[in-house]
Amino acid sequence: MAEYANALAASAERRLETNAQGAAFSEITGKIWGSPSLAQLSSLYPKTIAYPVAVAAAAADHGVALAPALEAYIHAFTANLVSAGVRLIPLGHTDGQRVVMELEAVVAEAVAKGLTGNLSHLSNITIMAEIAAMKHETQYTRLFRS
């Protein structure tokens, strides 16, 4: 799964982002909470572990069931996107929190699809988004890394 997660990050910068987050998460989790599965994966897999794989390994080690782990992960991802919007547009923190609240149904739908989906169907078909990411990573001036 670690190799597959890296393959889904088509642009160099998206791969860098998920691997940097995975490395940071793995380091902190290992030092503070411990995660035997994450430690074993890190020793067996020669590359940096993508963030979603690291989170999944640690959640499993700490008895966090798939549904709440997936919900927390998708909610955090959504909150991060809204946070970027708060910084980029004149949205304000209160309206940003309102957006997060209004996206709860979308988060729940994504969780439901994730719980009933087949991992063999997981892919990245956002071709234009990946092309835009590849163009973005070569720009001189940017607001965000990816």
N, CA, C and O atoms as a GROMACS GRO file, in nm:
protein
  584
    1MET      N    1   0.082  -0.119   0.000
    1MET     CA    2   0.000   0.000   0.000
    1MET      C    3   0.087   0.126   0.000
    1MET      O    4   0.048   0.227  -0.058
    2ALA      N    5   0.203   0.120   0.064
    2ALA     CA    6   0.290   0.238   0.068
    2ALA      C    7   0.336   0.276  -0.073
    2ALA      O    8   0.340   0.394  -0.108
    3GLU      N    9   0.370   0.176  -0.151
    3GLU     CA   10   0.414   0.202  -0.289
    3GLU      C   11   0.298   0.258  -0.372
    3GLU      O   12   0.317   0.349  -0.453
    4TYR      N   13   0.180   0.206  -0.352
    4TYR     CA   14   0.063   0.250  -0.425
    4TYR      C   15   0.029   0.396  -0.391
    4TYR      O   16  -0.005   0.475  -0.479
    5ALA      N   17   0.039   0.430  -0.263
    5ALA     CA   18   0.011   0.568  -0.221
    5ALA      C   19   0.107   0.665  -0.288
    5ALA      O   20   0.066   0.773  -0.330
    6ASN      N   21   0.234   0.628  -0.300
    6ASN     CA   22   0.330   0.714  -0.368
    6ASN      C   23   0.299   0.725  -0.517
    6ASN      O   24   0.317   0.831  -0.577
    7ALA      N   25   0.252   0.617  -0.575
    7ALA     CA   26   0.220   0.618  -0.718
    7ALA      C   27   0.102   0.711  -0.747
    7ALA      O   28   0.093   0.768  -0.856
    8LEU      N   29   0.011   0.725  -0.652
    8LEU     CA   30  -0.106   0.810  -0.673
    8LEU      C   31  -0.072   0.959  -0.669
    8LEU      O   32  -0.150   1.042  -0.715
    9ALA      N   33   0.043   0.993  -0.616
    9ALA     CA   34   0.089   1.133  -0.614
    9ALA      C   35   0.171   1.156  -0.740
    9ALA      O   36   0.292   1.134  -0.741
   10ALA      N   37   0.105   1.200  -0.846
   10ALA     CA   38   0.169   1.204  -0.978
   10ALA      C   39   0.275   1.312  -0.991
   10ALA      O   40   0.377   1.290  -1.056
   11SER      N   41   0.253   1.429  -0.932
   11SER     CA   42   0.352   1.535  -0.946
   11SER      C   43   0.459   1.522  -0.838
   11SER      O   44   0.433   1.468  -0.730
   12ALA      N   45   0.577   1.570  -0.868
   12ALA     CA   46   0.690   1.561  -0.774
   12ALA      C   47   0.657   1.633  -0.644
   12ALA      O   48   0.692   1.585  -0.536
   13GLU      N   49   0.590   1.746  -0.654
   13GLU     CA   50   0.561   1.822  -0.533
   13GLU      C   51   0.453   1.757  -0.447
   13GLU      O   52   0.459   1.766  -0.324
   14ARG      N   53   0.356   1.694  -0.508
   14ARG     CA   54   0.255   1.622  -0.429
   14ARG      C   55   0.318   1.503  -0.359
   14ARG      O   56   0.284   1.471  -0.245
   15ARG      N   57   0.410   1.437  -0.427
   15ARG     CA   58   0.482   1.326  -0.364
   15ARG      C   59   0.566   1.378  -0.247
   15ARG      O   60   0.568   1.318  -0.140
   16LEU      N   61   0.636   1.490  -0.270
   16LEU     CA   62   0.716   1.551  -0.164
   16LEU      C   63   0.628   1.587  -0.045
   16LEU      O   64   0.665   1.562   0.070
   17GLU      N   65   0.511   1.644  -0.072
   17GLU     CA   66   0.420   1.686   0.035
   17GLU      C   67   0.374   1.566   0.118
   17GLU      O   68   0.384   1.569   0.240
   18THR      N   69   0.322   1.463   0.053
   18THR     CA   70   0.270   1.349   0.129
   18THR      C   71   0.381   1.274   0.202
   18THR      O   72   0.359   1.222   0.311
   19ASN      N   73   0.499   1.270   0.143
   19ASN     CA   74   0.610   1.201   0.209
   19ASN      C   75   0.668   1.282   0.324
   19ASN      O   76   0.707   1.226   0.426
   20ALA      N   77   0.673   1.415   0.308
   20ALA     CA   78   0.720   1.500   0.418
   20ALA      C   79   0.623   1.494   0.536
   20ALA      O   80   0.665   1.485   0.651
   21GLN      N   81   0.493   1.499   0.506
   21GLN     CA   82   0.394   1.487   0.612
   21GLN      C   83   0.400   1.349   0.677
   21GLN      O   84   0.388   1.336   0.799
   22GLY      N   85   0.419   1.246   0.595
   22GLY     CA   86   0.430   1.111   0.648
   22GLY      C   87   0.551   1.095   0.738
   22GLY      O   88   0.543   1.030   0.843
   23ALA      N   89   0.664   1.153   0.698
   23ALA     CA   90   0.786   1.144   0.779
   23ALA      C   91   0.768   1.218   0.912
   23ALA      O   92   0.804   1.166   1.017
   24ALA      N   93   0.710   1.338   0.906
   24ALA     CA   94   0.689   1.415   1.029
   24ALA      C   95   0.591   1.342   1.121
   24ALA      O   96   0.614   1.332   1.242
   25PHE      N   97   0.482   1.292   1.064
   25PHE     CA   98   0.383   1.220   1.144
   25PHE      C   99   0.445   1.094   1.206
   25PHE      O  100   0.424   1.065   1.323
   26SER      N  101   0.522   1.021   1.126
   26SER     CA  102   0.585   0.898   1.175
   26SER      C  103   0.682   0.926   1.289
   26SER      O  104   0.685   0.854   1.389
   27GLU      N  105   0.761   1.032   1.273
   27GLU     CA  106   0.859   1.065   1.376
   27GLU      C  107   0.792   1.103   1.508
   27GLU      O  108   0.827   1.050   1.614
   28ILE      N  109   0.696   1.193   1.501
   28ILE     CA  110   0.627   1.239   1.623
   28ILE      C  111   0.548   1.125   1.685
   28ILE      O  112   0.553   1.104   1.807
   29THR      N  113   0.476   1.051   1.603
   29THR     CA  114   0.395   0.941   1.656
   29THR      C  115   0.483   0.836   1.721
   29THR      O  116   0.450   0.785   1.828
   30GLY      N  117   0.594   0.803   1.656
   30GLY     CA  118   0.686   0.704   1.712
   30GLY      C  119   0.743   0.748   1.846
   30GLY      O  120   0.754   0.668   1.939
   31LYS      N  121   0.779   0.875   1.856
   31LYS     CA  122   0.839   0.927   1.980
   31LYS      C  123   0.738   0.942   2.093
   31LYS      O  124   0.769   0.914   2.208
   32ILE      N  125   0.618   0.986   2.060
   32ILE     CA  126   0.521   1.020   2.164
   32ILE      C  127   0.425   0.905   2.195
   32ILE      O  128   0.407   0.868   2.311
   33TRP      N  129   0.365   0.848   2.093
   33TRP     CA  130   0.260   0.748   2.112
   33TRP      C  131   0.309   0.606   2.088
   33TRP      O  132   0.255   0.511   2.145
   34GLY      N  133   0.409   0.592   2.004
   34GLY     CA  134   0.454   0.459   1.965
   34GLY      C  135   0.360   0.398   1.863
   34GLY      O  136   0.239   0.422   1.865
   35SER      N  137   0.417   0.318   1.775
   35SER     CA  138   0.336   0.250   1.674
   35SER      C  139   0.420   0.136   1.618
   35SER      O  140   0.499   0.157   1.526
   36PRO      N  141   0.405   0.015   1.672
   36PRO     CA  142   0.485  -0.098   1.625
   36PRO      C  143   0.470  -0.123   1.474
   36PRO      O  144   0.568  -0.154   1.406
   37SER      N  145   0.348  -0.110   1.422
   37SER     CA  146   0.328  -0.134   1.279
   37SER      C  147   0.398  -0.030   1.196
   37SER      O  148   0.457  -0.062   1.092
   38LEU      N  149   0.393   0.094   1.239
   38LEU     CA  150   0.460   0.203   1.167
   38LEU      C  151   0.611   0.184   1.173
   38LEU      O  152   0.681   0.208   1.074
   39ALA      N  153   0.662   0.143   1.288
   39ALA     CA  154   0.806   0.117   1.301
   39ALA      C  155   0.849   0.002   1.211
   39ALA      O  156   0.953   0.008   1.146
   40GLN      N  157   0.769  -0.104   1.208
   40GLN     CA  158   0.800  -0.218   1.122
   40GLN      C  159   0.794  -0.179   0.975
   40GLN      O  160   0.882  -0.216   0.897
   41LEU      N  161   0.692  -0.105   0.936
   41LEU     CA  162   0.679  -0.060   0.798
   41LEU      C  163   0.798   0.027   0.759
   41LEU      O  164   0.853   0.012   0.650
   42SER      N  165   0.838   0.116   0.849
   42SER     CA  166   0.952   0.203   0.821
   42SER      C  167   1.080   0.123   0.804
   42SER      O  168   1.166   0.160   0.723
   43SER      N  169   1.095   0.015   0.879
   43SER     CA  170   1.218  -0.065   0.867
   43SER      C  171   1.218  -0.152   0.742
   43SER      O  172   1.324  -0.184   0.688
   44LEU      N  173   1.099  -0.190   0.694
   44LEU     CA  174   1.090  -0.277   0.576
   44LEU      C  175   1.081  -0.200   0.445
   44LEU      O  176   1.125  -0.249   0.341
   45TYR      N  177   1.024  -0.081   0.450
   45TYR     CA  178   1.002  -0.002   0.330
   45TYR      C  179   1.113   0.103   0.321
   45TYR      O  180   1.125   0.187   0.409
   46PRO      N  181   1.194   0.099   0.217
   46PRO     CA  182   1.314   0.184   0.212
   46PRO      C  183   1.286   0.333   0.185
   46PRO      O  184   1.375   0.416   0.203
   47LYS      N  185   1.165   0.365   0.144
   47LYS     CA  186   1.132   0.504   0.111
   47LYS      C  187   1.052   0.567   0.224
   47LYS      O  188   1.009   0.499   0.318
   48THR      N  189   1.032   0.697   0.215
   48THR     CA  190   0.946   0.766   0.312
   48THR      C  191   0.803   0.718   0.291
   48THR      O  192   0.759   0.696   0.178
   49ILE      N  193   0.732   0.703   0.400
   49ILE     CA  194   0.595   0.653   0.395
   49ILE      C  195   0.499   0.769   0.375
   49ILE      O  196   0.507   0.870   0.446
   50ALA      N  197   0.410   0.756   0.279
   50ALA     CA  198   0.310   0.859   0.251
   50ALA      C  199   0.222   0.882   0.374
   50ALA      O  200   0.193   0.788   0.449
   51TYR      N  201   0.181   1.004   0.393
   51TYR     CA  202   0.103   1.043   0.510
   51TYR      C  203  -0.020   0.955   0.536
   51TYR      O  204  -0.038   0.910   0.650
   52PRO      N  205  -0.106   0.928   0.436
   52PRO     CA  206  -0.224   0.846   0.466
   52PRO      C  207  -0.189   0.705   0.515
   52PRO      O  208  -0.261   0.649   0.598
   53VAL      N  209  -0.082   0.649   0.464
   53VAL     CA  210  -0.040   0.515   0.506
   53VAL      C  211   0.011   0.519   0.650
   53VAL      O  212  -0.018   0.430   0.729
   54ALA      N  213   0.088   0.622   0.682
   54ALA     CA  214   0.139   0.637   0.819
   54ALA      C  215   0.024   0.654   0.918
   54ALA      O  216   0.025   0.593   1.025
   55VAL      N  217  -0.073   0.737   0.882
   55VAL     CA  218  -0.188   0.758   0.970
   55VAL      C  219  -0.264   0.627   0.990
   55VAL      O  220  -0.304   0.594   1.102
   56ALA      N  221  -0.284   0.552   0.882
   56ALA     CA  222  -0.358   0.425   0.891
   56ALA      C  223  -0.286   0.326   0.982
   56ALA      O  224  -0.350   0.259   1.064
   57ALA      N  225  -0.155   0.315   0.968
   57ALA     CA  226  -0.079   0.221   1.052
   57ALA      C  227  -0.089   0.260   1.200
   57ALA      O  228  -0.110   0.174   1.285
   58ALA      N  229  -0.073   0.387   1.229
   58ALA     CA  230  -0.080   0.432   1.368
   58ALA      C  231  -0.220   0.416   1.424
   58ALA      O  232  -0.236   0.375   1.539
   59ALA      N  233  -0.322   0.447   1.346
   59ALA     CA  234  -0.460   0.432   1.392
   59ALA      C  235  -0.489   0.286   1.425
   59ALA      O  236  -0.552   0.256   1.527
   60ALA      N  237  -0.445   0.196   1.340
   60ALA     CA  238  -0.467   0.053   1.366
   60ALA      C  239  -0.398   0.009   1.494
   60ALA      O  240  -0.454  -0.066   1.574
   61ASP      N  241  -0.275   0.056   1.514
   61ASP     CA  242  -0.201   0.019   1.636
   61ASP      C  243  -0.269   0.068   1.763
   61ASP      O  244  -0.258   0.006   1.869
   62HIS      N  245  -0.340   0.179   1.753
   62HIS     CA  246  -0.402   0.237   1.872
   62HIS      C  247  -0.550   0.204   1.882
   62HIS      O  248  -0.623   0.266   1.959
   63GLY      N  249  -0.594   0.106   1.804
   63GLY     CA  250  -0.731   0.057   1.815
   63GLY      C  251  -0.837   0.152   1.764
   63GLY      O  252  -0.954   0.140   1.801
   64VAL      N  253  -0.798   0.246   1.679
   64VAL     CA  254  -0.898   0.336   1.620
   64VAL      C  255  -0.958   0.262   1.501
   64VAL      O  256  -0.888   0.229   1.405
   65ALA      N  257  -1.086   0.238   1.507
   65ALA     CA  258  -1.154   0.163   1.401
   65ALA      C  259  -1.150   0.242   1.270
   65ALA      O  260  -1.130   0.363   1.269
   66LEU      N  261  -1.169   0.171   1.162
   66LEU     CA  262  -1.159   0.230   1.029
   66LEU      C  263  -1.254   0.349   1.011
   66LEU      O  264  -1.212   0.454   0.962
   67ALA      N  265  -1.380   0.335   1.048
   67ALA     CA  266  -1.477   0.442   1.023
   67ALA      C  267  -1.438   0.573   1.093
   67ALA      O  268  -1.432   0.676   1.026
   68PRO      N  269  -1.411   0.572   1.224
   68PRO     CA  270  -1.373   0.700   1.286
   68PRO      C  271  -1.237   0.752   1.239
   68PRO      O  272  -1.216   0.873   1.232
   69ALA      N  273  -1.146   0.662   1.206
   69ALA     CA  274  -1.015   0.706   1.155
   69ALA      C  275  -1.032   0.774   1.019
   69ALA      O  276  -0.972   0.879   0.994
   70LEU      N  277  -1.112   0.715   0.933
   70LEU     CA  278  -1.136   0.772   0.802
   70LEU      C  279  -1.210   0.905   0.813
   70LEU      O  280  -1.179   1.001   0.742
   71GLU      N  281  -1.308   0.911   0.902
   71GLU     CA  282  -1.382   1.036   0.922
   71GLU      C  283  -1.290   1.147   0.972
   71GLU      O  284  -1.297   1.260   0.924
   72ALA      N  285  -1.205   1.116   1.068
   72ALA     CA  286  -1.112   1.217   1.120
   72ALA      C  287  -1.014   1.262   1.013
   72ALA      O  288  -0.983   1.380   1.003
   73TYR      N  289  -0.965   1.168   0.932
   73TYR     CA  290  -0.870   1.201   0.827
   73TYR      C  291  -0.934   1.293   0.722
   73TYR      O  292  -0.876   1.394   0.685
   74ILE      N  293  -1.053   1.257   0.676
   74ILE     CA  294  -1.120   1.338   0.573
   74ILE      C  295  -1.162   1.474   0.630
   74ILE      O  296  -1.154   1.575   0.561
   75HIS      N  297  -1.207   1.475   0.754
   75HIS     CA  298  -1.243   1.602   0.817
   75HIS      C  299  -1.120   1.693   0.827
   75HIS      O  300  -1.129   1.813   0.798
   76ALA      N  301  -1.007   1.639   0.868
   76ALA     CA  302  -0.884   1.719   0.879
   76ALA      C  303  -0.842   1.772   0.743
   76ALA      O  304  -0.799   1.887   0.732
   77PHE      N  305  -0.853   1.689   0.640
   77PHE     CA  306  -0.819   1.733   0.505
   77PHE      C  307  -0.909   1.849   0.462
   77PHE      O  308  -0.862   1.949   0.408
   78THR      N  309  -1.038   1.834   0.488
   78THR     CA  310  -1.135   1.938   0.454
   78THR      C  311  -1.104   2.067   0.530
   78THR      O  312  -1.105   2.176   0.472
   79ALA      N  313  -1.076   2.056   0.659
   79ALA     CA  314  -1.045   2.173   0.740
   79ALA      C  315  -0.919   2.243   0.690
   79ALA      O  316  -0.910   2.365   0.693
   80ASN      N  317  -0.821   2.166   0.644
   80ASN     CA  318  -0.700   2.226   0.588
   80ASN      C  319  -0.730   2.304   0.460
   80ASN      O  320  -0.674   2.412   0.439
   81LEU      N  321  -0.815   2.250   0.375
   81LEU     CA  322  -0.853   2.322   0.253
   81LEU      C  323  -0.926   2.452   0.287
   81LEU      O  324  -0.899   2.556   0.227
   82VAL      N  325  -1.017   2.446   0.382
   82VAL     CA  326  -1.090   2.565   0.423
   82VAL      C  327  -0.993   2.666   0.485
   82VAL      O  328  -1.007   2.787   0.462
   83SER      N  329  -0.897   2.620   0.562
   83SER     CA  330  -0.797   2.709   0.622
   83SER      C  331  -0.719   2.783   0.514
   83SER      O  332  -0.690   2.902   0.528
   84ALA      N  333  -0.686   2.714   0.408
   84ALA     CA  334  -0.617   2.781   0.296
   84ALA      C  335  -0.708   2.888   0.234
   84ALA      O  336  -0.663   2.996   0.199
   85GLY      N  337  -0.836   2.855   0.222
   85GLY     CA  338  -0.932   2.952   0.170
   85GLY      C  339  -0.945   3.074   0.259
   85GLY      O  340  -0.956   3.187   0.210
   86VAL      N  341  -0.944   3.053   0.390
   86VAL     CA  342  -0.953   3.164   0.485
   86VAL      C  343  -0.834   3.258   0.466
   86VAL      O  344  -0.849   3.380   0.477
   87ARG      N  345  -0.718   3.203   0.439
   87ARG     CA  346  -0.598   3.285   0.421
   87ARG      C  347  -0.594   3.354   0.285
   87ARG      O  348  -0.536   3.461   0.271
   88LEU      N  349  -0.656   3.292   0.184
   88LEU     CA  350  -0.647   3.346   0.048
   88LEU      C  351  -0.757   3.445   0.010
   88LEU      O  352  -0.734   3.537  -0.068
   89ILE      N  353  -0.874   3.426   0.065
   89ILE     CA  354  -0.987   3.512   0.027
   89ILE      C  355  -1.040   3.582   0.153
   89ILE      O  356  -1.018   3.534   0.264
   90PRO      N  357  -1.107   3.691   0.138
   90PRO     CA  358  -1.161   3.759   0.257
   90PRO      C  359  -1.281   3.683   0.313
   90PRO      O  360  -1.395   3.726   0.299
   91LEU      N  361  -1.254   3.570   0.375
   91LEU     CA  362  -1.359   3.482   0.424
   91LEU      C  363  -1.381   3.501   0.574
   91LEU      O  364  -1.496   3.506   0.619
   92GLY      N  365  -1.275   3.512   0.649
   92GLY     CA  366  -1.287   3.525   0.795
   92GLY      C  367  -1.300   3.390   0.861
   92GLY      O  368  -1.347   3.293   0.802
   93HIS      N  369  -1.256   3.384   0.986
   93HIS     CA  370  -1.254   3.257   1.058
   93HIS      C  371  -1.394   3.203   1.088
   93HIS      O  372  -1.417   3.083   1.079
   94THR      N  373  -1.486   3.291   1.123
   94THR     CA  374  -1.622   3.244   1.153
   94THR      C  375  -1.686   3.183   1.029
   94THR      O  376  -1.746   3.076   1.036
   95ASP      N  377  -1.674   3.252   0.917
   95ASP     CA  378  -1.729   3.198   0.793
   95ASP      C  379  -1.655   3.072   0.751
   95ASP      O  380  -1.715   2.980   0.694
   96GLY      N  381  -1.526   3.066   0.779
   96GLY     CA  382  -1.450   2.944   0.750
   96GLY      C  383  -1.503   2.826   0.829
   96GLY      O  384  -1.516   2.716   0.776
   97GLN      N  385  -1.534   2.848   0.957
   97GLN     CA  386  -1.591   2.740   1.039
   97GLN      C  387  -1.730   2.703   0.989
   97GLN      O  388  -1.770   2.586   0.995
   98ARG      N  389  -1.804   2.802   0.940
   98ARG     CA  390  -1.936   2.774   0.883
   98ARG      C  391  -1.923   2.683   0.760
   98ARG      O  392  -2.004   2.592   0.740
   99VAL      N  393  -1.821   2.709   0.678
   99VAL     CA  394  -1.798   2.626   0.560
   99VAL      C  395  -1.765   2.483   0.603
   99VAL      O  396  -1.817   2.387   0.546
  100VAL      N  397  -1.680   2.469   0.704
  100VAL     CA  398  -1.647   2.335   0.755
  100VAL      C  399  -1.774   2.263   0.800
  100VAL      O  400  -1.794   2.146   0.769
  101MET      N  401  -1.858   2.334   0.873
  101MET     CA  402  -1.984   2.275   0.920
  101MET      C  403  -2.072   2.233   0.802
  101MET      O  404  -2.131   2.125   0.803
  102GLU      N  405  -2.080   2.320   0.702
  102GLU     CA  406  -2.166   2.290   0.587
  102GLU      C  407  -2.110   2.176   0.501
  102GLU      O  408  -2.184   2.116   0.423
  103LEU      N  409  -1.982   2.146   0.516
  103LEU     CA  410  -1.922   2.035   0.441
  103LEU      C  411  -1.931   1.902   0.515
  103LEU      O  412  -1.884   1.800   0.463
  104GLU      N  413  -1.988   1.900   0.633
  104GLU     CA  414  -1.997   1.775   0.709
  104GLU      C  415  -2.071   1.665   0.633
  104GLU      O  416  -2.032   1.548   0.641
  105ALA      N  417  -2.176   1.700   0.560
  105ALA     CA  418  -2.250   1.600   0.482
  105ALA      C  419  -2.161   1.544   0.371
  105ALA      O  420  -2.166   1.425   0.340
  106VAL      N  421  -2.079   1.630   0.310
  106VAL     CA  422  -1.987   1.586   0.205
  106VAL      C  423  -1.881   1.493   0.265
  106VAL      O  424  -1.844   1.393   0.205
  107VAL      N  425  -1.833   1.529   0.385
  107VAL     CA  426  -1.735   1.444   0.454
  107VAL      C  427  -1.798   1.308   0.485
  107VAL      O  428  -1.737   1.204   0.461
  108ALA      N  429  -1.919   1.309   0.536
  108ALA     CA  430  -1.988   1.183   0.568
  108ALA      C  431  -2.007   1.097   0.444
  108ALA      O  432  -1.993   0.975   0.450
  109GLU      N  433  -2.040   1.160   0.332
  109GLU     CA  434  -2.057   1.086   0.207
  109GLU      C  435  -1.924   1.025   0.160
  109GLU      O  436  -1.920   0.911   0.114
  110ALA      N  437  -1.817   1.102   0.173
  110ALA     CA  438  -1.685   1.050   0.135
  110ALA      C  439  -1.644   0.934   0.224
  110ALA      O  440  -1.585   0.837   0.177
  111VAL      N  441  -1.674   0.944   0.352
  111VAL     CA  442  -1.644   0.835   0.446
  111VAL      C  443  -1.723   0.710   0.406
  111VAL      O  444  -1.668   0.600   0.402
  112ALA      N  445  -1.850   0.727   0.379
  112ALA     CA  446  -1.935   0.613   0.340
  112ALA      C  447  -1.881   0.546   0.214
  112ALA      O  448  -1.876   0.423   0.206
  113LYS      N  449  -1.841   0.626   0.117
  113LYS     CA  450  -1.784   0.569  -0.006
  113LYS      C  451  -1.652   0.497   0.024
  113LYS      O  452  -1.624   0.391  -0.031
  114GLY      N  453  -1.574   0.556   0.110
  114GLY     CA  454  -1.446   0.494   0.146
  114GLY      C  455  -1.463   0.362   0.218
  114GLY      O  456  -1.384   0.269   0.198
  115LEU      N  457  -1.565   0.353   0.302
  115LEU     CA  458  -1.589   0.230   0.378
  115LEU      C  459  -1.646   0.118   0.293
  115LEU      O  460  -1.624   0.001   0.324
  116THR      N  461  -1.717   0.152   0.188
  116THR     CA  462  -1.781   0.049   0.105
  116THR      C  463  -1.708   0.027  -0.027
  116THR      O  464  -1.740  -0.065  -0.102
  117GLY      N  465  -1.608   0.110  -0.054
  117GLY     CA  466  -1.537   0.100  -0.180
  117GLY      C  467  -1.436  -0.014  -0.182
  117GLY      O  468  -1.408  -0.078  -0.081
  118ASN      N  469  -1.386  -0.038  -0.300
  118ASN     CA  470  -1.287  -0.143  -0.321
  118ASN      C  471  -1.152  -0.076  -0.347
  118ASN      O  472  -1.141   0.007  -0.438
  119LEU      N  473  -1.052  -0.110  -0.269
  119LEU     CA  474  -0.920  -0.047  -0.285
  119LEU      C  475  -0.862  -0.064  -0.425
  119LEU      O  476  -0.782   0.017  -0.470
  120SER      N  477  -0.902  -0.169  -0.494
  120SER     CA  478  -0.851  -0.188  -0.630
  120SER      C  479  -0.907  -0.084  -0.726
  120SER      O  480  -0.855  -0.066  -0.836
  121HIS      N  481  -1.014  -0.015  -0.685
  121HIS     CA  482  -1.072   0.090  -0.768
  121HIS      C  483  -1.014   0.227  -0.736
  121HIS      O  484  -1.044   0.326  -0.804
  122LEU      N  485  -0.931   0.234  -0.634
  122LEU     CA  486  -0.870   0.360  -0.595
  122LEU      C  487  -0.769   0.404  -0.699
  122LEU      O  488  -0.678   0.329  -0.735
  123SER      N  489  -0.787   0.525  -0.748
  123SER     CA  490  -0.694   0.576  -0.849
  123SER      C  491  -0.696   0.727  -0.846
  123SER      O  492  -0.771   0.789  -0.770
  124ASN      N  493  -0.614   0.784  -0.928
  124ASN     CA  494  -0.609   0.928  -0.941
  124ASN      C  495  -0.640   0.961  -1.086
  124ASN      O  496  -0.556   0.942  -1.174
  125ILE      N  497  -0.759   1.009  -1.109
  125ILE     CA  498  -0.799   1.041  -1.246
  125ILE      C  499  -0.821   1.191  -1.263
  125ILE      O  500  -0.897   1.235  -1.349
  126THR      N  501  -0.755   1.267  -1.181
  126THR     CA  502  -0.766   1.412  -1.190
  126THR      C  503  -0.652   1.465  -1.277
  126THR      O  504  -0.562   1.534  -1.230
  127ILE      N  505  -0.660   1.430  -1.403
  127ILE     CA  506  -0.551   1.458  -1.496
  127ILE      C  507  -0.520   1.607  -1.504
  127ILE      O  508  -0.403   1.646  -1.496
  128MET      N  509  -0.620   1.690  -1.519
  128MET     CA  510  -0.596   1.834  -1.531
  128MET      C  511  -0.540   1.891  -1.401
  128MET      O  512  -0.454   1.980  -1.404
  129ALA      N  513  -0.587   1.840  -1.287
  129ALA     CA  514  -0.534   1.887  -1.159
  129ALA      C  515  -0.386   1.848  -1.145
  129ALA      O  516  -0.306   1.926  -1.093
  130GLU      N  517  -0.351   1.730  -1.192
  130GLU     CA  518  -0.211   1.687  -1.185
  130GLU      C  519  -0.124   1.769  -1.280
  130GLU      O  520  -0.011   1.805  -1.245
  131ILE      N  521  -0.175   1.799  -1.398
  131ILE     CA  522  -0.099   1.883  -1.491
  131ILE      C  523  -0.081   2.022  -1.430
  131ILE      O  524   0.027   2.080  -1.440
  132ALA      N  525  -0.186   2.075  -1.368
  132ALA     CA  526  -0.175   2.206  -1.302
  132ALA      C  527  -0.074   2.201  -1.189
  132ALA      O  528   0.002   2.296  -1.170
  133ALA      N  529  -0.071   2.091  -1.114
  133ALA     CA  530   0.026   2.077  -1.005
  133ALA      C  531   0.168   2.072  -1.060
  133ALA      O  532   0.260   2.130  -1.002
  134MET      N  533   0.186   2.004  -1.171
  134MET     CA  534   0.319   1.997  -1.232
  134MET      C  535   0.365   2.134  -1.281
  134MET      O  536   0.482   2.169  -1.269
  135LYS      N  537   0.272   2.212  -1.336
  135LYS     CA  538   0.305   2.348  -1.379
  135LYS      C  539   0.333   2.436  -1.256
  135LYS      O  540   0.425   2.518  -1.256
  136HIS      N  541   0.252   2.417  -1.153
  136HIS     CA  542   0.264   2.498  -1.032
  136HIS      C  543   0.400   2.481  -0.966
  136HIS      O  544   0.458   2.578  -0.916
  137GLU      N  545   0.451   2.359  -0.965
  137GLU     CA  546   0.577   2.334  -0.893
  137GLU      C  547   0.697   2.399  -0.960
  137GLU      O  548   0.806   2.403  -0.902
  138THR      N  549   0.680   2.448  -1.082
  138THR     CA  550   0.792   2.514  -1.151
  138THR      C  551   0.778   2.666  -1.154
  138THR      O  552   0.864   2.735  -1.209
  139GLN      N  553   0.673   2.718  -1.095
  139GLN     CA  554   0.653   2.862  -1.094
  139GLN      C  555   0.749   2.927  -0.995
  139GLN      O  556   0.786   2.868  -0.893
  140TYR      N  557   0.788   3.050  -1.026
  140TYR     CA  558   0.883   3.120  -0.940
  140TYR      C  559   0.815   3.168  -0.812
  140TYR      O  560   0.868   3.147  -0.702
  141THR      N  561   0.700   3.231  -0.824
  141THR     CA  562   0.628   3.286  -0.708
  141THR      C  563   0.503   3.204  -0.684
  141THR      O  564   0.420   3.186  -0.773
  142ARG      N  565   0.490   3.155  -0.559
  142ARG     CA  566   0.373   3.075  -0.523
  142ARG      C  567   0.330   3.109  -0.381
  142ARG      O  568   0.411   3.150  -0.299
  143LEU      N  569   0.201   3.091  -0.353
  143LEU     CA  570   0.151   3.114  -0.218
  143LEU      C  571   0.169   2.991  -0.130
  143LEU      O  572   0.193   3.003  -0.010
  144PHE      N  573   0.156   2.873  -0.190
  144PHE     CA  574   0.169   2.748  -0.116
  144PHE      C  575   0.264   2.657  -0.191
  144PHE      O  576   0.283   2.672  -0.312
  145ARG      N  577   0.323   2.563  -0.121
  145ARG     CA  578   0.416   2.470  -0.184
  145ARG      C  579   0.346   2.384  -0.287
  145ARG      O  580   0.398   2.365  -0.397
  146SER      N  581   0.228   2.333  -0.254
  146SER     CA  582   0.156   2.248  -0.350
  146SER      C  583   0.010   2.288  -0.359
  146SER      O  584  -0.066   2.228  -0.435
   0.00000   0.00000   0.00000
